[in-house]
């Protein structure tokens, strides 16, 4: 249960950071453009999704790397 709460808090924090970054980027974009429009700054709202995808990808790659190394080591052992 503790891990579930930890993950929930982590994604809430990432969501708040994404919202703050979006607000800051939207203000900056408004100053630069001179009018309100939604552009690339909207991707800041997807920060939790990007974090999840990248962390899952890294975890999967490391798992496969460890599996391949253990298989390679066992293949080198002398056969009787």
C-alpha positions, 0 to 999 in steps of 0.5 A, spaced: 500 500 500 505 504 501 508 503 494 501 505 491 501 512 495 508 513 493 507 513 486 500 517 487 504 522 490 509 522 485 504 523 479 501 528 483 507 532 484 509 531 476 502 534 474 503 540 479 509 541 476 507 540 469 501 545 470 506 550 473 510 550 467 504 550 462 502 557 465 509 560 465 510 557 458 503 560 456 505 567 459 511 567 455 508 565 449 503 570 449 508 576 450 512 573 444 506 572 440 502 578 442 496 574 442 493 568 446 494 561 442 496 554 445 502 551 442 507 547 444 507 549 451 501 544 452 506 538 452 508 541 459 501 538 461 503 531 459 509 531 464 507 525 468 505 521 461 512 522 459 515 520 465 511 514 466 513 512 458 521 514 459 521 510 466 518 504 463 522 504 457 528 504 461 526 499 466 524 494 461 531 496 457 535 494 463 531 488 465 532 485 458 540 487 458 540 484 465 537 477 462 542 477 456 548 478 460 546 472 465 544 468 459 551 470 456 555 468 462 551 461 463 553 460 455 560 461 457 560 456 463 564 449 461 559 444 459 560 437 462 
